[in-house]
Amino acid sequence: ATIANMAPEYGATIGFFPVDQETLAYLKLSGRTSEQIALVEAYTKEQGLFRTGQTPDPIFSDTLELDLSQVEPSLAGPKRPQDRVLLREAKQEFRKALADMLHGKSNDLDPERIADWVKEGGSAVAPDPAIMHHLGKIGARAAVEINGNKFDVKHGSVVIAAITSCTNTSNPAVMIGAGLLAKKAVEKGLSVKPWVKTSLAPGSKVVMDYLAKTGVLPYLEKLAFYLVGFGCTTCIGNSGPLEEPIAQAVKQEDLVVAAVLSGNRNFEGRVHSLVRANYLASPPLVVAYALAGTVDINLEKHALGHSAAGEEVYLKDIWPSDAEIREAMKTVDSEMFRKQYQNVFQGDAIWQRLDVPQGSTFAWDPSSTYVKNPPYFVNMPDQPAPLKNISGARVLALLGDSVTTDHISPAGNIPEDSPAGKYLIAHGVTKKDFNSYGARRGNHEVMVRGTFANIRLRNLLAGGTEGGFTRHLPDGKVTTIFEASELYAREGVPLIVIAGKEYGSGSSRDWAAKGPALLGVRAVMAQSYERIHRSNLIGMGILPLQFLGGQTPVSLGLTGEEAYEIRGIDGGLRPGQILDVQSKGLSGIIDFKVITRIQTPEEVNYYRHGGILQYVLRQLG
């Protein structure tokens, strides 16, 4: 189930495992009724979906083989969940990523000396001082003091270690494994480094029951992995702030510090705005990296720390065996699941005391800063207007490859000086009550101001900036993307986005399409799309267009400063239709063609109505 659920991380649409006896055993363990289990067994056997040792292999169009003996411990990161890093190579891979992040920011970074530093073995201590001096910013560090503890924070320091909800915390084996590793670490006299912010946020309350019953919870807590809540936390940017001295050190020295979490998303700017290297790991490895305090270490060769007797302690010394985990797993029983889930839809006392307005329609509160009536249907006619070409459009953002929905969609904390932060302050919300974009996703005014506001977004139209900035054209004024969109709206100028490959990859997130639509984006021109985001754009009335053949914005000579005409829409749009585009700029007129990535007649209907919401509402009428 864990592997199947992580299909987006390894690039698949779905991971499917046939139902077998282990499936039925899990259903029993997790508190399903005997009638439900019997129904699952009977149905899957009748459908030919149940597998035993005697079941013939299905016939597939293609197959691949995996030698399980070759499977190695691994992480994913530092920016994308699909970027696998072998545990034994994690140190070198971090150094490569660090060199890439810093190269070009300092004139004294010599590529050959960087390569030597990347390959340097031995301990996690800094390499030869002469090399460190030559490499300049790669050797940056800062002295920090918190509660009497004095320590150095440097590149690779793990400042967040989170056993967080999503995929892994649904797996009792790895959660108990993390607890057993913590127990062995405490018994050896190890402790979490003082600069590491730790947290435990399972996806289910059952986890706390079996961690307590197996006796490992006190050891996790001795390593500061205390329960902070259930549900999405660090993985969606809700880890809270770093200690202020650490935050200041990171900013002042431009440090690339790290987070290690057991979630399944680590895109740029998602986990924490100050943490640039983010690694996904199993819960036991999260604990191990919290003990090590750095990702600039080979956990298979280097010690995590020293025991009370002064002896070096290695990961292999505290890693629990499969037999130990199986024995501890015997404490997990179906009663735990039944107890936690039998009243799951009733909610707690606070939920039950909520005042619920009566009536058949929602009672909008005009003063709410959390939920507002969205503007999708304002002045909507009974029938859609005839389709028109897009004329006089300006580029809101000129983007490169692998721009994810996390770059587009608002996520995590709301900065005080951002357009969204300024909106909340203007409406009487203090900084401590900002909460997060996720909590305020029902307020389109907040969310539209956070669209394309990711601090790691690189809009090539506003070169030299990082974050949600663009240039308003034709005057060239650099401003926030939201403020530019408001200027364009007042001027009656439609907007487009130009991007490279894999536009919209990552999580399927509705606000990655809603936000651009509310900003006034009418079309996106990209080299390729993530399939679900392509569909979501159409669902919000945004036209997805793709450059033909090997053409790119660069090969066509597009700078993003031009005005654009997209022609052929008014003739009656068809799936896969080729459209003519003309750009007019300082370099003259550029004519080229794009293919419409509307793929079905039904998607034509959605686009013709201005989006799926308008389409459905008109059908109801």
Salt bridges, closest charged atoms under 4 A:
GLU9 OE2 - ARG265 NH1 2.13
GLU41 OE2 - LYS45 NZ 2.74
ASP57 OD1 - ARG51 NH2 2.65
GLU72 OE1 - ARG88 NE 2.59
ASP83 OD2 - ARG80 NE 2.98
GLU89 OE2 - ARG88 NH1 3.14
GLU93 OE2 - LYS96 NZ 3.40
GLU120 OE1 - ARG95 NH1 2.83
ASP152 OD2 - ARG141 NH1 3.61
GLU187 OE2 - LYS183 NZ 2.71
ASP209 OD2 - LYS339 NZ 3.70
ASP254 OD2 - LYS105 NZ 3.93
ASP254 OD2 - LYS137 NZ 3.11
ASP254 OD1 - ARG276 NH2 2.70
GLU268 OE2 - LYS79 NZ 3.41
GLU268 OE1 - HIS407 NE2 3.05
GLU268 OE1 - ARG458 NH2 3.02
ASP296 OD1 - ARG95 NE 2.76
GLU324 OE2 - LYS184 NZ 3.10
GLU327 OE1 - LYS330 NZ 3.09
ASP333 OD2 - LYS213 NZ 2.94
GLU335 OE1 - ARG338 NE 3.49
ASP406 OD2 - ARG270 NH1 2.86
ASP406 OD1 - ARG509 NH1 2.97
ASP433 OD2 - LYS432 NZ 3.37
GLU445 OE2 - HIS444 NE2 3.73
GLU445 OE1 - ARG449 NH1 2.77
GLU466 OE1 - ARG456 NH1 3.35
GLU466 OE2 - ARG458 NH1 2.66
ASP475 OD2 - HIS472 ND1 2.61
GLU491 OE2 - HIS472 NE2 3.07
GLU502 OE1 - ARG80 NH1 3.80
ASP510 OD1 - ARG441 NH2 2.68
ASP510 OD2 - LYS514 NZ 3.13
GLU561 OE2 - ARG471 NH2 2.52
ASP580 OD1 - LYS593 NZ 2.45
GLU603 OE2 - ARG534 NH2 2.96
